[in-house]
Amino acid sequence: MEYSHRYPAYPTQEVAVELERHIDIHRQAYNYTLYEYENVGADDIGSAYKHHYRLPGWKDEFPVFSEVNSKALQRTVTRFYQNLDGLSEQKQNGRKVGKLKWKSPREFQSMTFSQSGFELKNTSGRHATLWLSKIGDIKIRYHREIPDEADSKEVTVKKETTGEWFVSFGLETDDADLPENPDVDSLDTSNSVGIDLGILNYIHTSDGKTVDWLNLEDEYDRLRREQRKLSRKQKGSNNWEKQRQEVAKVKRHIKQKVLDYQHKITTWLVREYDAVFVEDLDVKGMLEQSHNARNKQDAAWRQFITLLEYKADLYGCHVVQVEPRGTTKECASCGVETAKPIWVREHSCPSCGFECDRDANAAMNVLQRGLSELGLEWPEDTPVETALPTDTTSVSAKRVIEAGSLGA
């Protein structure tokens, strides 16, 4: 299994200047890879592996490329081809895509050392030291240890728009060291849950729990104030740059607060249940709708699902995405569809008379579709009507206090 750990970094002013210089050389290497991809014969390029053989010639022609670590230079070439593969994948999915463009200094703010050229030292305390080839030592805040069973495959150094530095370690763990998912045939369906990614609540579970939205009004008020200040500065001036960083810090704080909230919710879900079923939402399409786009973006549902799948491997839980179409309209008891405007918050089936909260009904449909996806059914002694919750437990966002806990 592959995952990453990210740490704040505190390079000295001298090392920071050297980091920026190396990143800019990697930016030039990326752009030159694009140039050769468009102008060199297909026999000599076409894959990262082929392109790596051209690097010695680069160093002879442009000595500046000899000033950076050779493995890191190869990784930059690979980065170009990974971006190219990403465009191809989007095109295959029916999306309109353009071409890769040259990177400006503002667009290229990271570099990756792969396999070698880096070493983590002095890890006994709250701080550690990262040594990078041809650059030197960088102090990092070592707030969580890298597991002994994990291999550090690569390290990425990035300068954020706030001016702060971070390093990310790409880690790999043998799957044999991870807990096994419960066998599908022996899965306890009574300890499985469907999740509706809600409107009034952040999530609504099929067993009657809801988690409130994270309140970000104070953060957005501050963001608006800082943006107004930025609009009064002369663009490109020192004061404008300082204020731009203040705006970037507020935006990053909002992003981190949402991510922290999602970490806690997803950890709780994969610890609590043997299987978690969630809607496979078209988040990009939803954000393109004109109404409520900011709240949908704050929800970061695709990020939430990605975290859920990642943690399922760590904790031995099944996570399955199901078709979302019709989960709100379809009755969880009899399957008859009933159209509901967005403001109607109760489900009342005209066919069987079943009534419950609109989001609870959707969550139950997600659960049923997930079990069906795994080839399972509700136990015969647990009909859908009795499995539906009669009461809803609301969990305040303020009570999401510690990782993996929604409070009591």
DAVEN-V729250 format. One record per pair of residues at least 12 apart in sequence whose ideal C-beta (glycine too) atoms are under 6 Angstrom apart, sorted by the first residue. I is the first residue (numbers start at 1). J is the second residue. Records with the same first field share a line. If there is no record, write none. Layout:
BEGIN
I = J, J
END
This chain:
BEGIN
1 = 173, 175, 313
2 = 172
3 = 171
4 = 168, 170
5 = 146, 169
6 = 166, 168
7 = 140, 141, 167
8 = 141, 166
9 = 138, 140, 165, 166, 167
10 = 139
11 = 138, 165
15 = 136
18 = 135
22 = 68
23 = 111
25 = 64, 68
26 = 76, 111
27 = 103, 108
29 = 73, 76
30 = 76, 80, 103
31 = 102
33 = 77, 80
34 = 100
48 = 77, 78, 81
51 = 77
52 = 74
69 = 117, 133, 134
71 = 114, 115, 116, 117
72 = 111, 113, 117
75 = 112, 114
83 = 100
109 = 158, 159
110 = 156, 158
111 = 157
112 = 154, 156
113 = 155
114 = 154
117 = 133
118 = 132, 155
119 = 131
123 = 142
127 = 139, 142
128 = 140, 142
130 = 167
140 = 167
149 = 173, 177
150 = 171, 173
151 = 172
152 = 169
153 = 170, 172
154 = 170
155 = 167, 169
156 = 168
161 = 248
162 = 245, 248, 249, 252
163 = 245
178 = 313
179 = 316
180 = 316
181 = 316, 318
182 = 274
184 = 374
187 = 274, 275
188 = 274
189 = 376
191 = 273, 274
192 = 274, 275
193 = 205, 206, 207, 273, 276
194 = 206, 277, 363, 366, 367
195 = 278
196 = 359, 362, 363
197 = 301
198 = 359
204 = 359, 363
205 = 363
206 = 363, 364, 367
207 = 389
208 = 389, 391, 392, 393
209 = 393
210 = 392, 394
211 = 395
212 = 396, 397
214 = 261, 397
219 = 254
222 = 250
223 = 250
226 = 246, 247, 250
227 = 247
229 = 243
230 = 243, 247
258 = 300
262 = 304, 307
264 = 400, 403
266 = 307, 308, 311
267 = 403, 404
268 = 404, 406
270 = 311, 312, 315, 317
271 = 315, 404
275 = 318
276 = 319
277 = 320, 322, 366, 367, 370
278 = 305, 321
279 = 324, 366
280 = 321
281 = 301, 324
283 = 301, 302
320 = 370, 373
322 = 366, 369, 370
327 = 362, 365, 366
328 = 362
330 = 365
331 = 349, 354
332 = 361, 364, 365, 384
333 = 352, 354, 384, 385
334 = 351, 352
336 = 351
345 = 358
346 = 358
347 = 361
356 = 388
364 = 388
END
